[in-house]
């Protein structure tokens, strides 16, 4: 029993609609490896509960009172850097998408996603992977094509050849285990490389790392294989 408990992914739900939270809780808790540890109805409460409970994943809506999901994501990454933020929202406006990804969100799903897609997304962001709804991924790629690196990105520390290899495979949507198999490394070594990439590029998620890598021309759009990336 204790080993099963240790394997559970602890999730916090943040949405200002009680019925949405209740429905999402029911979907997630059908799975033995997922456990909802708290619910929040506004952004400020979300950040406070994340700081207190340090959940593995925070499932956050963008439109919330007191503090919106973008501000809440920044707050979460400040008080609990290891908590993966997965956005679940009805909004797909470009401004929201890029603001929340740059704030450190690991994934962005729309509320029309299937239950199975939501469950899979929670597991993926917990494992350090990125998840984007296909419509959102297209927006990201379109924006990256037109955007030059910022001054801070241009001055960021250089990546080693091996780190670029890891980033290129991450852009194709491979998990740490799959990257390890591809490069004949251990998963722990891949995880260490990803940590170095995050630090050097000054990012908080794989999605952001890929965006910066594309803008800095460290990897190319061909590496993303558009339909599979993220």
C-alpha positions as CSV (number, residue, x, y, z in Angstrom):
1,X,0.0,0.0,0.0
2,X,2.8,2.4,0.9
3,X,4.6,1.8,-2.4
4,X,1.3,2.6,-4.3
5,X,0.9,5.8,-2.3
6,X,4.5,6.9,-3.2
7,X,3.7,6.4,-6.9
8,X,0.7,8.7,-6.8
9,X,0.9,12.0,-8.7
10,X,-0.4,14.7,-6.4
11,X,-2.6,17.2,-8.2
12,X,-4.0,20.6,-7.2
13,X,-7.0,21.9,-9.2
14,X,-7.5,25.7,-9.7
15,X,-10.7,26.9,-11.4
16,X,-13.2,29.4,-10.2
17,X,-16.1,27.1,-11.2
18,X,-16.9,24.5,-8.5
19,X,-18.7,22.2,-10.9
20,X,-15.6,22.2,-13.3
21,X,-13.4,21.3,-10.3
22,X,-15.7,18.5,-9.2
23,X,-15.9,17.1,-12.7
24,X,-12.2,17.2,-13.2
25,X,-11.6,15.6,-9.8
26,X,-13.9,12.7,-10.7
27,X,-12.0,12.2,-14.0
28,X,-8.6,12.2,-12.4
29,X,-9.4,10.1,-9.3
30,X,-10.6,7.2,-11.4
31,X,-6.9,6.6,-12.0
32,X,-5.1,4.9,-9.1
33,X,-1.9,6.9,-9.7
34,X,-3.6,10.3,-9.6
35,X,-4.7,12.0,-6.3
36,X,-6.3,15.5,-6.0
37,X,-4.8,17.0,-2.9
38,X,-6.5,20.4,-2.9
39,X,-8.8,22.7,-4.9
40,X,-8.5,26.5,-5.3
41,X,-11.1,29.0,-6.6
42,X,-8.8,32.0,-7.4
43,X,-5.1,32.6,-8.3
44,X,-3.9,33.9,-4.9
45,X,-5.4,30.8,-3.1
46,X,-3.7,28.6,-5.8
47,X,-0.3,30.0,-5.1
48,X,-0.7,29.8,-1.3
49,X,-1.9,26.2,-1.5
50,X,0.9,25.2,-3.9
51,X,3.5,26.7,-1.5
52,X,2.0,24.9,1.4
53,X,1.4,21.5,-0.2
54,X,4.1,21.4,-3.0
55,X,1.9,19.2,-5.3
56,X,3.5,17.5,-8.3
57,X,1.1,19.1,-10.8
58,X,-1.1,22.2,-10.7
59,X,-4.0,22.1,-13.1
60,X,-4.8,25.8,-13.6
61,X,-7.4,27.8,-15.5
62,X,-6.4,31.2,-17.0
63,X,-9.6,33.1,-16.1
64,X,-9.7,33.3,-12.3
65,X,-10.5,36.1,-9.9
66,X,-8.1,38.0,-7.6
67,X,-5.1,36.7,-9.6
68,X,-5.4,35.2,-13.1
69,X,-3.8,32.0,-14.3
70,X,-0.8,33.8,-15.9
71,X,0.1,35.5,-12.6
72,X,-0.6,32.4,-10.7
73,X,1.8,30.4,-12.9
74,X,4.6,32.9,-12.2
75,X,3.8,32.6,-8.5
76,X,3.8,28.8,-8.5
77,X,7.1,28.6,-10.3
78,X,8.5,31.1,-7.7
79,X,7.4,29.2,-4.6
80,X,7.5,25.7,-6.0
81,X,9.8,25.3,-9.0
82,X,9.3,21.6,-9.1
83,X,5.5,21.8,-9.4
84,X,4.5,21.3,-13.1
85,X,1.8,23.7,-14.2
86,X,-0.7,22.4,-16.7
87,X,-3.1,25.0,-18.1
88,X,-6.7,23.8,-18.7
89,X,-8.8,26.6,-20.2
90,X,-11.3,27.6,-22.8
91,X,-9.1,30.4,-24.1
92,X,-6.7,30.0,-27.0
93,X,-5.9,33.6,-27.6
94,X,-2.3,34.2,-28.7
95,X,-1.6,36.7,-25.9
96,X,-2.8,34.2,-23.2
97,X,-0.9,31.3,-24.8
98,X,2.5,33.0,-25.0
99,X,2.2,34.8,-21.7
100,X,1.5,31.6,-19.7
101,X,4.1,29.5,-21.5
102,X,6.7,32.2,-20.9
103,X,5.6,32.2,-17.2
104,X,6.7,28.6,-17.0
105,X,3.7,26.4,-17.8
106,X,4.6,23.0,-19.0
107,X,1.5,22.3,-20.9
108,X,-1.6,24.0,-22.4
109,X,-4.9,22.1,-22.9
110,X,-8.2,23.3,-24.1
111,X,-11.3,22.3,-22.1
112,X,-12.7,20.4,-25.1
113,X,-9.9,17.9,-24.6
114,X,-11.0,14.3,-24.0
115,X,-10.7,12.8,-20.5
116,X,-8.0,10.4,-21.7
117,X,-6.0,13.4,-23.1
118,X,-6.2,15.2,-19.8
119,X,-5.1,12.2,-17.8
120,X,-2.2,11.5,-20.2
121,X,-1.2,15.2,-20.0
122,X,-1.0,15.2,-16.2
123,X,1.2,12.1,-16.4
124,X,3.4,13.7,-19.0
125,X,4.0,17.0,-17.3
126,X,4.7,15.1,-14.1
127,X,7.4,13.2,-16.0
128,X,9.0,16.4,-17.2
129,X,7.5,16.4,-20.7
130,X,5.6,19.2,-22.4
131,X,2.0,19.0,-23.6
132,X,0.3,21.3,-26.0
133,X,-3.1,21.0,-27.6
134,X,-2.5,20.7,-31.4
135,X,-4.1,24.1,-32.1
136,X,-1.8,25.7,-29.5
137,X,1.3,24.0,-30.9
138,X,0.5,25.5,-34.3
139,X,0.3,28.9,-32.8
140,X,3.6,28.5,-31.0
141,X,5.4,27.3,-34.2
142,X,3.9,30.2,-36.2
143,X,5.0,32.7,-33.7
144,X,8.5,31.3,-33.3
145,X,9.0,31.5,-37.1
146,X,8.5,35.3,-36.9
147,X,10.3,36.0,-33.6
148,X,13.9,36.9,-33.1
149,X,15.6,36.0,-29.8
150,X,15.4,38.5,-27.0
151,X,18.6,40.2,-25.7
152,X,18.6,37.9,-22.7
153,X,18.1,34.8,-24.8
154,X,20.9,35.9,-27.2
155,X,23.3,36.3,-24.3
156,X,22.3,33.1,-22.5
157,X,25.0,30.6,-21.9
158,X,25.9,28.3,-24.8
159,X,24.7,24.7,-24.8
160,X,27.1,21.8,-25.4
161,X,26.7,19.6,-28.4
162,X,25.2,16.9,-26.2
163,X,22.7,19.3,-24.7
164,X,21.6,20.4,-28.1
165,X,21.1,16.7,-29.1
166,X,18.9,16.3,-26.0
167,X,16.9,19.5,-26.8
168,X,16.5,18.5,-30.4
169,X,14.9,15.1,-29.3
170,X,12.8,16.9,-26.7
171,X,11.4,19.1,-29.4
172,X,10.3,16.0,-31.2
173,X,8.2,15.0,-28.2
174,X,10.4,12.2,-26.9
175,X,10.3,11.4,-23.2
176,X,13.5,11.3,-21.1
177,X,13.5,7.5,-21.3
178,X,13.2,7.7,-25.1
179,X,15.9,10.3,-25.4
180,X,18.1,8.1,-23.2
181,X,17.6,5.1,-25.6
182,X,18.2,7.2,-28.7
183,X,21.5,8.7,-27.3
184,X,22.6,5.5,-25.4
185,X,22.5,7.4,-22.1
186,X,20.8,6.7,-18.7
187,X,17.5,8.5,-18.0
188,X,19.2,10.1,-15.0
189,X,21.9,11.6,-17.3
190,X,19.2,12.9,-19.7
191,X,17.5,14.5,-16.7
192,X,20.7,16.1,-15.7
193,X,21.2,17.5,-19.2
194,X,17.6,18.9,-19.2
195,X,18.4,20.6,-15.9
196,X,21.5,22.2,-17.4
197,X,19.5,23.3,-20.5
198,X,16.9,24.9,-18.2
199,X,19.5,26.7,-16.2
200,X,21.5,27.9,-19.2
201,X,18.5,29.1,-21.2
202,X,16.9,30.5,-18.0
203,X,13.6,28.7,-18.6
204,X,11.2,26.7,-16.5
205,X,9.7,24.1,-18.9
206,X,10.5,22.1,-21.9
207,X,8.1,24.1,-24.0
208,X,9.9,27.3,-23.2
209,X,13.3,25.6,-23.8
210,X,12.2,24.5,-27.2
211,X,10.9,28.0,-28.0
212,X,14.1,29.6,-26.9
213,X,16.1,27.0,-28.8
214,X,14.2,27.7,-32.0
215,X,14.6,31.5,-31.6
216,X,18.3,31.1,-31.0
217,X,18.6,28.7,-34.0
218,X,20.0,26.0,-31.7
219,X,17.5,23.7,-33.3
220,X,15.4,24.0,-36.4
221,X,11.7,23.7,-37.2
222,X,12.5,20.4,-38.9
223,X,13.5,19.0,-35.5
224,X,10.0,19.5,-34.2
225,X,8.3,17.4,-36.9
226,X,5.3,19.7,-36.5
227,X,2.7,17.1,-35.9
228,X,4.6,15.3,-33.1
229,X,6.4,18.0,-31.2
230,X,5.5,18.8,-27.6
